């Protein structure tokens, strides 16, 4: 779990938005500098003629045979054609092989099914396993001791000597937990999905057998619930396993070529896949105001049952191709891994990727939205997914959702912060510069206007912090029912120029908090809410098997220690090994890291 701030050098917290000093305009000898070359390239790419020429050139290159192959004698080229024909004949045999394997899969699926049915009965509490069925050796003697101790307690309870344990039927939330332990799926599951997925009682795979089309159907079985009337939701995947006569050399085995969802019969007001936005519109000439509503798609696991469709004969755009590819991968993993090994996904023992490792990026930076961070990472050729990024604005969104917040927000923060809140469905008052003019006292007495309906003040990093903003924030907070949230208490942020002090969110928060005589709820590092957000998305991630990497002792390391994670301090940011020695001398062991490296790049050297 790594704070990306040190290497990204952007924003606030460990991400100070301080630009590198540009190279001089001209190098020796009159060469263009790197910055001039980049600017010149950018300008050229805006020219349609240049783009057209480049596209034409690339079009000629793509798919062109190599110069070496073109230079071969005709007799050799003739033999290559023979080899390609042999390759196609082999591909046809391979296709037959895969068809026979598919037939075996269908045969053995029927043999597996009684075991899956028994699993379903046990998880639902309809069947209690016998002592013989529970006689399974574990790898951990500690676990065996805990089980033995549990049996002893149960015996005591039966005798009535101690209070009886709560009776629990089956294995609650078995499939929800299994899905949340799958990397491909956990980021699809939103908070509003969980209550629905608690009603998921089984996932089955039904193979489609010849003579019809090849493929499989994922069946999600639900108990009766308040959200929709369906008892089964289905996702059908069509598989192709034959050599394409128009492109025979492309055959690489069975391939998912299409998928189809189902219609969810949502009960009134329970559709979690859409949200209604209400916008205020003012007529330019008449000055009249009206409210317009529109329905937009909302992030939800249940969008899985409405995949993007391919129109025959039409070219699919890159975004749709990417969505379909991801959808196919999820379907394949659910069929091949999750359904057969559900208990191991429930316990978290199943290997989830090539090395069983996950990375999450955690930052106190409130100046950027998660999309802003994602864009910056892409520019640095750093692969990441938006659901792997945890920022304090995102934590604010989750907190507001958790507490069913309704009302306006007065934000002391950046445009990136505002966009994260609005994307989460929360309205903010306008942000940006807010000054009083020459006569601040007159402004206070006669001109200051407070909006109605403000139910929360949220304080983050704001480069336009001012007297006006402190006044308004404190005034809204006079209402004791007005929520007061803050991103972090970081007093300062790192700066390469050691003669300069860069005030952080904590400094701005102190001004508002002092004026309002109110203490905020702080959500960022090292507070537990940031950890809770990560644990909510990935239940097995925050543990002693997780390494928290950071360059601030009082935020990164302290949060990691509090959460029971291992911690690694890199000395290329705020704190160094000398600061650690001071903490040890002062007895502040909660902030002392388990490991130390001089710089973040040393991790790569250590692993290679």
C-alpha positions as CSV (number, residue, x, y, z in Angstrom):
1,X,0.0,0.0,0.0
2,X,1.9,3.0,-1.2
3,X,1.5,6.7,-1.0
4,X,2.3,7.8,-4.6
5,X,3.1,11.3,-3.5
6,X,6.8,11.1,-3.3
7,X,7.5,10.2,-6.9
8,X,4.5,12.0,-8.4
9,X,5.5,15.3,-6.8
10,X,2.0,16.8,-7.1
11,X,-0.7,18.3,-5.0
12,X,-0.7,18.5,-1.3
13,X,0.4,16.4,1.6
14,X,3.3,14.4,0.3
15,X,2.4,15.5,-3.3
16,X,3.3,19.2,-3.3
17,X,2.4,20.8,-6.6
18,X,5.9,22.2,-7.2
19,X,7.1,22.1,-10.8
20,X,10.6,21.0,-11.8
21,X,12.8,23.8,-13.0
22,X,12.8,23.8,-16.8
23,X,16.0,23.4,-18.7
24,X,17.6,26.4,-20.3
25,X,16.0,27.4,-23.6
26,X,19.1,26.6,-25.6
27,X,21.7,24.0,-25.1
28,X,25.3,24.6,-26.1
29,X,25.7,24.5,-29.8
30,X,22.2,25.9,-30.5
31,X,20.4,22.6,-29.9
32,X,16.8,22.7,-28.8
33,X,16.3,21.8,-25.1
34,X,14.0,19.0,-24.1
35,X,11.3,21.4,-23.0
36,X,11.4,23.3,-26.4
37,X,11.3,20.0,-28.3
38,X,8.2,18.9,-26.3
39,X,6.5,22.3,-27.0
40,X,7.3,22.1,-30.7
41,X,6.0,18.6,-30.9
42,X,2.8,19.6,-29.2
43,X,2.2,22.5,-31.6
44,X,2.9,20.3,-34.6
45,X,0.4,17.7,-33.4
46,X,-2.3,20.4,-33.5
47,X,-1.8,20.8,-37.2
48,X,-4.3,18.7,-39.2
49,X,-1.9,18.3,-42.1
50,X,0.7,16.9,-39.8
51,X,-1.7,14.5,-38.2
52,X,-3.0,13.3,-41.6
53,X,0.5,12.7,-42.8
54,X,1.4,10.8,-39.6
55,X,-1.8,8.7,-39.8
56,X,-1.0,7.8,-43.5
57,X,2.6,6.8,-42.5
58,X,1.4,4.7,-39.6
59,X,-1.3,3.0,-41.8
60,X,1.4,2.0,-44.2
61,X,3.6,0.5,-41.5
62,X,0.9,-1.4,-39.5
63,X,0.6,-5.0,-40.9
64,X,3.4,-4.6,-43.4
65,X,5.7,-7.6,-43.7
66,X,9.2,-7.3,-42.5
67,X,11.9,-6.2,-44.9
68,X,13.7,-9.5,-44.3
69,X,10.7,-11.6,-45.4
70,X,10.2,-9.4,-48.5
71,X,13.9,-9.9,-49.4
72,X,13.7,-13.8,-49.4
73,X,14.0,-15.7,-52.6
74,X,10.7,-16.8,-54.3
75,X,11.5,-20.5,-53.6
76,X,11.7,-19.7,-49.8
77,X,8.5,-17.7,-49.9
78,X,6.8,-20.7,-51.5
79,X,7.9,-23.0,-48.7
80,X,6.6,-20.5,-46.1
81,X,3.2,-20.7,-47.7
82,X,3.4,-24.5,-47.3
83,X,4.3,-24.1,-43.6
84,X,1.3,-21.7,-43.1
85,X,-1.0,-24.3,-44.7
86,X,0.4,-26.9,-42.3
87,X,-0.2,-24.5,-39.4
88,X,-3.9,-24.2,-40.4
89,X,-4.3,-28.0,-40.6
90,X,-2.8,-28.2,-37.1
91,X,-5.2,-25.4,-35.9
92,X,-8.2,-27.5,-37.1
93,X,-6.9,-30.5,-35.1
94,X,-6.4,-28.2,-32.1
95,X,-10.0,-27.0,-32.5
96,X,-11.2,-30.6,-32.4
97,X,-9.1,-31.2,-29.3
98,X,-10.8,-28.2,-27.5
99,X,-14.2,-29.5,-28.6
100,X,-13.5,-32.8,-26.9
101,X,-12.2,-31.0,-23.8
102,X,-15.4,-29.0,-23.7
103,X,-17.5,-32.2,-23.9
104,X,-15.5,-33.6,-20.9
105,X,-16.1,-30.3,-19.0
106,X,-19.8,-30.8,-19.6
107,X,-19.7,-34.4,-18.4
108,X,-17.7,-33.6,-15.2
109,X,-19.8,-30.5,-14.4
110,X,-22.7,-32.9,-13.8
111,X,-20.4,-35.0,-11.5
112,X,-19.4,-31.9,-9.5
113,X,-22.9,-30.6,-9.1
114,X,-23.9,-32.8,-6.1
115,X,-21.0,-31.4,-4.1
116,X,-22.0,-27.8,-5.0
117,X,-25.6,-28.6,-4.0
118,X,-24.3,-29.9,-0.6
119,X,-22.2,-26.7,-0.3
120,X,-25.3,-24.6,-0.9
121,X,-27.3,-26.5,1.8
122,X,-24.6,-26.0,4.3
123,X,-24.1,-22.3,3.6
124,X,-27.8,-21.8,3.8
125,X,-28.1,-23.6,7.2
126,X,-30.4,-26.2,5.7
127,X,-28.0,-29.0,6.5
128,X,-25.6,-29.3,9.5
129,X,-22.4,-31.2,8.6
130,X,-21.6,-34.3,10.6
131,X,-18.4,-34.6,12.7
132,X,-17.0,-36.9,10.1
133,X,-17.7,-34.3,7.4
134,X,-15.9,-31.6,9.5
135,X,-12.9,-33.8,10.1
136,X,-10.5,-31.8,7.9
137,X,-6.8,-31.2,8.9
138,X,-5.8,-27.6,8.9
139,X,-2.3,-26.1,8.4
140,X,-2.5,-24.0,11.5
141,X,-2.2,-25.6,15.0
142,X,-3.5,-22.3,16.3
143,X,-6.7,-22.6,14.3
144,X,-7.2,-26.2,15.5
145,X,-6.7,-25.0,19.1
146,X,-9.3,-22.3,18.6
147,X,-11.8,-24.8,17.2
148,X,-11.2,-27.1,20.1
149,X,-11.7,-24.2,22.5
150,X,-14.9,-23.3,20.7
151,X,-16.2,-26.8,21.1
152,X,-15.4,-26.7,24.9
153,X,-17.3,-23.5,25.2
154,X,-20.2,-25.0,23.4
155,X,-20.2,-27.9,25.8
156,X,-20.2,-25.6,28.7
157,X,-23.0,-23.6,27.2
158,X,-25.1,-26.7,26.7
159,X,-24.8,-27.4,30.4
160,X,-26.0,-23.9,31.1
161,X,-22.9,-22.9,33.1
162,X,-22.2,-19.9,30.8
163,X,-24.2,-17.7,28.5
164,X,-25.0,-19.5,25.3
165,X,-23.4,-18.2,22.1
166,X,-25.7,-16.7,19.4
167,X,-27.1,-19.3,17.1
168,X,-26.1,-18.6,13.5
169,X,-27.6,-20.5,10.7
170,X,-25.2,-21.6,7.9
171,X,-22.5,-19.3,6.8
172,X,-23.8,-15.7,6.6
173,X,-22.8,-13.6,3.5
174,X,-20.9,-16.5,2.0
175,X,-21.0,-15.3,-1.6
176,X,-20.8,-11.6,-0.9
177,X,-17.5,-12.2,1.0
178,X,-16.2,-14.5,-1.7
179,X,-16.9,-11.9,-4.3
180,X,-15.3,-9.1,-2.3
181,X,-12.1,-11.2,-2.0
182,X,-11.8,-11.3,-5.8
183,X,-9.8,-8.4,-7.2
184,X,-11.7,-8.3,-10.5
185,X,-15.0,-7.9,-8.8
186,X,-14.5,-6.1,-5.5
187,X,-14.1,-2.7,-7.1
188,X,-17.4,-3.2,-8.9
189,X,-19.2,-3.7,-5.6
190,X,-20.5,-0.3,-4.2
191,X,-21.7,0.3,-0.7
192,X,-25.4,0.4,-2.0
193,X,-24.8,-3.1,-3.6
194,X,-23.9,-4.9,-0.4
195,X,-27.3,-4.9,1.1
196,X,-28.6,-6.6,-2.0
197,X,-25.7,-9.0,-2.3
198,X,-26.4,-10.2,1.2
199,X,-29.4,-11.9,-0.3
200,X,-27.2,-13.8,-2.9
201,X,-27.5,-17.5,-1.9
202,X,-25.7,-19.3,-4.7
203,X,-23.8,-18.9,-8.0
204,X,-24.1,-21.7,-10.5
205,X,-22.6,-22.4,-13.9
206,X,-24.7,-24.0,-16.6
207,X,-22.8,-25.2,-19.7
208,X,-24.6,-24.9,-23.1
209,X,-24.1,-28.2,-24.9
210,X,-24.2,-29.0,-28.7
211,X,-26.0,-29.0,-31.1
212,X,-26.7,-25.4,-30.0
213,X,-24.1,-22.6,-29.6
214,X,-21.2,-23.3,-27.2
215,X,-20.9,-21.3,-24.0
216,X,-22.0,-21.1,-20.5
217,X,-24.6,-19.3,-18.3
218,X,-23.7,-17.8,-14.9
219,X,-26.8,-18.0,-12.6
220,X,-26.9,-15.7,-9.6
221,X,-29.6,-17.1,-7.2
222,X,-31.2,-14.7,-4.7
223,X,-33.6,-15.2,-1.8
224,X,-36.7,-13.0,-1.8
225,X,-35.7,-9.4,-1.1
226,X,-37.0,-5.9,-1.1
227,X,-35.0,-4.8,-4.1
228,X,-36.1,-6.8,-7.1
229,X,-38.6,-9.6,-7.9
230,X,-36.1,-11.9,-9.8
231,X,-35.0,-15.0,-8.0
232,X,-32.3,-15.7,-10.6
233,X,-30.1,-13.2,-12.6
234,X,-28.3,-14.6,-15.5
235,X,-25.2,-13.7,-17.7
236,X,-24.7,-15.7,-20.8
237,X,-21.4,-16.1,-22.6
238,X,-21.0,-17.4,-26.1
239,X,-17.9,-19.3,-27.0
240,X,-16.4,-19.9,-30.5
241,X,-14.0,-22.8,-31.1
242,X,-13.5,-23.1,-34.8
243,X,-11.0,-22.0,-37.3
244,X,-12.2,-18.8,-39.1
245,X,-11.9,-19.4,-42.9
246,X,-11.4,-15.7,-43.5
247,X,-8.5,-15.5,-41.0
248,X,-7.3,-19.1,-40.3
249,X,-3.9,-18.0,-38.9
250,X,-5.5,-16.2,-36.0
251,X,-6.9,-19.3,-34.2
252,X,-5.6,-19.6,-30.6
253,X,-8.2,-21.8,-29.1
254,X,-11.7,-21.2,-27.6
255,X,-12.6,-17.6,-27.3
256,X,-15.6,-15.8,-25.7
257,X,-17.2,-13.8,-28.6
258,X,-20.3,-12.3,-27.0
259,X,-22.3,-12.0,-23.8
260,X,-25.8,-11.2,-22.8
261,X,-27.3,-10.0,-19.6
262,X,-30.8,-10.1,-18.3
263,X,-33.5,-7.6,-17.3
264,X,-33.6,-6.9,-13.5
265,X,-37.2,-6.3,-12.3
266,X,-36.4,-3.5,-9.8
267,X,-39.0,-2.7,-7.3
268,X,-40.1,1.0,-7.1
269,X,-37.4,3.3,-5.9
270,X,-34.8,0.4,-5.5
271,X,-32.9,0.6,-8.7
272,X,-29.3,1.2,-7.6
273,X,-27.9,1.3,-11.2
274,X,-29.3,4.8,-11.9
275,X,-29.6,8.1,-10.1
276,X,-31.7,11.2,-10.8
277,X,-30.0,14.6,-11.0
278,X,-31.9,17.8,-10.5
279,X,-30.4,20.9,-12.1
280,X,-31.4,24.5,-11.7
281,X,-31.9,26.4,-15.0
282,X,-32.5,30.2,-15.3
283,X,-34.1,31.7,-18.4
284,X,-31.7,34.3,-19.9
285,X,-34.3,36.9,-20.9
286,X,-37.3,36.2,-18.6
287,X,-35.2,35.4,-15.5
288,X,-37.5,32.6,-14.5
289,X,-36.1,29.5,-12.8
290,X,-37.0,25.9,-13.4
291,X,-35.7,22.6,-12.3
292,X,-34.8,19.9,-14.8
293,X,-34.3,16.3,-13.9
294,X,-32.4,13.6,-15.8
295,X,-31.5,10.0,-15.1
296,X,-27.9,8.9,-15.4
297,X,-26.1,5.6,-14.9
298,X,-24.6,5.0,-11.4
299,X,-21.7,2.7,-10.5
300,X,-23.0,-0.6,-9.4
301,X,-22.2,-4.3,-9.4
302,X,-25.5,-4.9,-11.1
303,X,-24.4,-3.1,-14.2
304,X,-22.7,-6.5,-14.8
305,X,-26.0,-7.8,-16.1
306,X,-26.3,-5.0,-18.7
307,X,-23.0,-5.4,-20.7
308,X,-22.3,-3.1,-23.7
309,X,-23.8,-4.5,-26.9
310,X,-22.0,-5.1,-30.2
311,X,-24.0,-4.2,-33.3
312,X,-23.3,-6.6,-36.2
313,X,-21.5,-4.9,-39.1
314,X,-20.5,-1.9,-37.0
315,X,-17.0,-1.3,-35.7
316,X,-16.7,-1.3,-31.9
317,X,-14.9,1.6,-30.4
318,X,-11.9,1.1,-28.1
319,X,-13.7,1.9,-24.9
320,X,-16.4,-0.7,-25.7
321,X,-13.8,-3.2,-26.6
322,X,-12.1,-2.7,-23.3
323,X,-15.3,-3.0,-21.4
324,X,-16.2,-6.2,-23.2
325,X,-12.7,-7.7,-22.6
326,X,-13.0,-6.9,-18.9
327,X,-16.5,-8.4,-18.8
328,X,-15.3,-11.6,-20.6
329,X,-12.4,-11.9,-18.1
330,X,-14.7,-11.6,-15.1
331,X,-17.1,-14.2,-16.6
332,X,-14.2,-16.6,-17.2
333,X,-12.8,-16.2,-13.7
334,X,-16.2,-16.7,-12.0
335,X,-16.7,-19.9,-14.0
336,X,-13.2,-21.4,-13.7
337,X,-12.1,-20.2,-10.3
338,X,-14.7,-18.7,-8.0
339,X,-17.6,-21.2,-8.4
340,X,-15.4,-24.3,-8.0
341,X,-13.2,-22.8,-5.2
342,X,-15.8,-20.6,-3.5
343,X,-14.8,-21.6,0.1
344,X,-11.2,-20.5,-0.6
345,X,-12.4,-17.1,-1.8
346,X,-14.6,-16.8,1.2
347,X,-11.6,-17.4,3.5
348,X,-9.2,-15.3,1.4
349,X,-6.9,-18.3,0.8
350,X,-7.3,-18.3,-3.0
351,X,-4.4,-16.7,-4.9
352,X,-5.9,-13.6,-6.5
353,X,-3.2,-12.7,-9.0
354,X,0.1,-13.9,-10.3
355,X,1.9,-13.2,-7.1
356,X,-1.0,-12.8,-4.7
357,X,-0.2,-9.2,-4.2
358,X,-2.4,-6.0,-4.4
359,X,-1.3,-2.4,-4.4
360,X,-3.4,0.5,-3.2
361,X,-2.5,4.2,-3.4
362,X,-3.4,6.3,-0.3
363,X,-2.9,10.0,-0.1
364,X,-4.0,12.9,2.1
365,X,-3.9,15.1,-1.1
366,X,-7.3,16.9,-1.4
367,X,-6.3,19.1,-4.3
368,X,-6.9,16.4,-6.9
369,X,-9.8,14.0,-7.6
370,X,-9.1,10.3,-8.1
371,X,-9.5,10.9,-11.9
372,X,-6.9,13.6,-11.6
373,X,-4.5,11.2,-10.0
374,X,-5.3,8.6,-12.5
375,X,-4.5,11.0,-15.4
376,X,-1.2,11.9,-13.8
377,X,-0.2,8.3,-13.3
378,X,-1.0,7.5,-16.9
379,X,1.3,10.4,-18.0
380,X,4.0,8.8,-15.9
381,X,3.3,5.4,-17.6
382,X,2.2,4.1,-14.2
383,X,-0.5,1.5,-14.5
384,X,-3.4,1.9,-12.0
385,X,-7.1,1.6,-11.8
386,X,-9.3,4.4,-10.3
387,X,-10.6,2.0,-7.6
388,X,-7.0,1.4,-6.4
389,X,-6.7,5.1,-5.5
390,X,-7.9,6.4,-2.1
391,X,-7.9,10.2,-1.6
392,X,-9.4,12.3,1.2
393,X,-12.1,13.8,-1.1
394,X,-13.2,10.2,-1.9
395,X,-13.3,9.4,1.8
396,X,-15.5,12.5,2.3
397,X,-17.9,11.1,-0.4
398,X,-18.0,7.7,1.3
399,X,-18.6,9.3,4.7
400,X,-21.5,11.5,3.4
401,X,-23.1,8.5,1.7
402,X,-22.7,6.4,4.8
403,X,-24.6,9.0,6.8
404,X,-27.3,9.6,4.2
405,X,-26.3,13.3,3.9
406,X,-28.6,15.7,2.1
407,X,-28.0,19.4,1.8
408,X,-25.5,21.9,0.4
409,X,-21.8,21.8,1.2
410,X,-19.5,24.8,1.9
411,X,-16.1,23.7,0.6
412,X,-12.8,25.2,1.6
413,X,-10.9,23.3,-1.1
414,X,-9.9,22.9,-4.7
415,X,-11.7,22.3,-8.0
416,X,-10.5,18.7,-7.9
417,X,-12.1,18.3,-4.5
418,X,-15.3,19.8,-5.9
419,X,-15.4,17.5,-8.9
420,X,-15.0,14.4,-6.6
421,X,-17.9,15.6,-4.4
422,X,-20.2,16.4,-7.4
423,X,-19.4,13.1,-9.1
424,X,-20.4,11.4,-5.8
425,X,-23.8,13.2,-6.0
426,X,-23.2,16.1,-3.6
427,X,-23.7,19.8,-4.4
428,X,-21.2,22.4,-3.3
429,X,-21.3,26.2,-3.2
430,X,-19.0,28.0,-5.7
431,X,-15.3,27.8,-5.0
432,X,-12.3,29.8,-5.9
433,X,-11.1,33.3,-4.9
434,X,-13.3,35.1,-2.4
435,X,-12.0,38.5,-1.2
436,X,-13.5,41.4,0.7
437,X,-12.2,44.4,-1.1
438,X,-10.6,47.5,0.5
439,X,-13.2,47.9,3.3
440,X,-13.5,44.5,5.0
441,X,-15.5,45.9,7.9
442,X,-18.2,47.3,5.6
443,X,-18.3,44.0,3.8
444,X,-18.9,42.2,7.1
445,X,-21.6,44.5,8.2
446,X,-23.5,45.1,4.9
447,X,-22.4,42.8,2.1
448,X,-21.8,39.3,3.4
449,X,-24.4,36.9,2.3
450,X,-24.9,33.3,3.6
451,X,-26.6,30.7,1.6
452,X,-29.5,28.7,3.0
453,X,-29.5,25.0,3.2
454,X,-25.8,24.5,4.0
455,X,-25.6,21.4,6.1
456,X,-21.8,20.7,6.0
457,X,-18.5,22.6,6.0
458,X,-15.7,20.5,4.5
459,X,-12.1,21.8,4.8
460,X,-9.2,20.7,2.7
461,X,-6.3,22.4,0.8
462,X,-7.3,25.7,-0.6
463,X,-4.8,28.0,-2.4
464,X,-7.4,30.7,-2.2
465,X,-7.9,30.6,1.6
466,X,-9.0,34.0,2.8
467,X,-10.6,36.0,5.5
468,X,-13.9,35.7,3.7
469,X,-13.8,32.0,3.6
470,X,-12.9,31.6,7.2
471,X,-15.8,34.0,8.1
472,X,-18.3,32.1,6.0
473,X,-17.2,28.7,7.1
474,X,-17.3,29.7,10.8
475,X,-20.7,31.3,10.4
476,X,-22.2,28.2,8.8
477,X,-20.7,26.2,11.7
478,X,-22.6,28.3,14.3
479,X,-25.4,25.8,13.6
480,X,-24.5,22.9,15.8
481,X,-26.2,20.5,13.3
482,X,-23.9,21.6,10.5
483,X,-21.4,18.8,9.8
484,X,-17.7,19.8,10.1
485,X,-15.4,17.5,8.1
486,X,-11.7,17.8,7.4
487,X,-9.2,16.0,5.2
488,X,-6.1,16.0,7.4
489,X,-4.1,17.9,9.9
490,X,-0.9,18.2,7.9
491,X,0.5,21.6,8.9
492,X,3.0,21.9,6.1
493,X,3.9,20.2,2.9
494,X,7.3,19.3,1.4
495,X,9.2,21.8,-0.7
496,X,12.6,21.4,-2.4
497,X,13.5,24.9,-1.4
498,X,14.2,24.4,2.3
499,X,14.0,28.2,2.9
500,X,10.2,28.1,2.1
501,X,7.4,26.9,4.3
502,X,4.3,25.6,2.4
503,X,1.2,25.7,4.6
504,X,-0.8,22.5,4.4
505,X,-4.5,21.6,5.0
506,X,-3.9,21.5,8.7
507,X,-3.0,25.2,8.8
508,X,-6.1,26.2,6.9
509,X,-8.2,23.9,9.1
510,X,-6.8,25.5,12.2
511,X,-8.0,28.9,11.1
512,X,-11.5,27.7,10.5
513,X,-11.7,25.5,13.6
514,X,-10.4,28.3,15.8
515,X,-12.9,30.9,14.4
516,X,-15.8,28.4,14.7
517,X,-14.9,27.1,18.1
518,X,-15.6,23.6,16.6
519,X,-13.6,20.4,16.4
520,X,-13.8,18.7,13.0
521,X,-14.2,15.0,12.1
522,X,-10.8,14.3,10.4
523,X,-11.0,11.5,7.8
524,X,-7.5,11.3,6.3
525,X,-4.3,9.7,7.5
526,X,-3.6,8.7,10.3
527,X,-7.3,8.6,11.3
528,X,-9.1,5.2,11.3
529,X,-11.7,6.3,8.7
530,X,-9.1,6.1,5.8
531,X,-8.3,2.6,6.9
532,X,-12.0,1.7,7.2
533,X,-12.5,2.9,3.6
534,X,-9.8,0.5,2.4
535,X,-11.0,-2.3,4.5
536,X,-14.5,-1.8,3.3
537,X,-13.4,-2.3,-0.4
538,X,-10.8,-5.0,0.4
539,X,-11.6,-6.9,3.6
540,X,-8.4,-9.0,3.5
541,X,-6.0,-6.1,2.6
542,X,-5.6,-4.2,5.9
543,X,-3.7,-6.8,8.0
544,X,-0.2,-7.8,9.3
545,X,0.4,-9.1,5.7
546,X,0.2,-5.6,4.3
547,X,3.1,-3.2,4.0
548,X,2.4,0.5,4.4
549,X,5.0,2.6,2.6
550,X,5.2,6.3,3.2
551,X,7.5,9.3,4.0
552,X,5.7,10.9,6.9
553,X,5.9,9.4,10.4
554,X,2.8,11.0,11.9
555,X,0.5,10.1,9.0
556,X,1.7,7.2,6.9
557,X,3.6,5.2,9.5
558,X,1.2,6.0,12.4
559,X,-1.8,4.9,10.3
560,X,-0.1,1.7,9.3
561,X,0.9,0.9,12.9
562,X,-2.6,1.6,14.2
563,X,-4.1,-0.7,11.6
564,X,-1.7,-3.6,12.4
565,X,0.2,-3.4,9.2
566,X,3.9,-3.6,8.6
567,X,5.4,-0.2,7.9
568,X,8.3,1.1,5.7
569,X,9.6,4.7,5.9
570,X,11.4,6.1,2.8
571,X,13.7,8.9,3.7
572,X,13.3,10.9,0.5
573,X,10.4,13.0,1.8
574,X,9.5,14.7,5.0
575,X,11.2,12.4,7.6
576,X,14.5,10.6,7.7
577,X,16.3,8.0,9.9
578,X,17.4,10.8,12.3
579,X,13.7,11.6,13.0
580,X,13.1,7.9,13.7
581,X,15.9,7.9,16.3
582,X,14.4,10.9,18.0
583,X,11.0,9.1,18.3
584,X,12.7,6.1,19.8
585,X,14.5,8.3,22.3
586,X,11.2,10.0,23.2
587,X,9.4,6.6,23.6
588,X,6.9,7.4,20.8
589,X,7.0,3.8,19.5
590,X,3.6,4.0,17.7
591,X,5.3,6.2,15.0
592,X,8.4,4.1,14.6
593,X,8.5,2.1,11.3
594,X,9.3,-1.6,11.0
595,X,11.6,-0.9,8.1
596,X,13.5,2.0,6.5
597,X,15.0,2.7,3.1
598,X,16.7,6.0,2.0
599,X,14.5,6.4,-1.0
600,X,11.5,4.8,-2.7
601,X,13.5,3.5,-5.7
602,X,15.5,1.3,-3.4
603,X,12.5,-1.0,-3.2
604,X,13.0,-2.0,-6.8
605,X,16.7,-2.8,-6.2
606,X,15.7,-4.9,-3.1
607,X,13.2,-6.9,-5.1
608,X,15.3,-7.5,-8.2
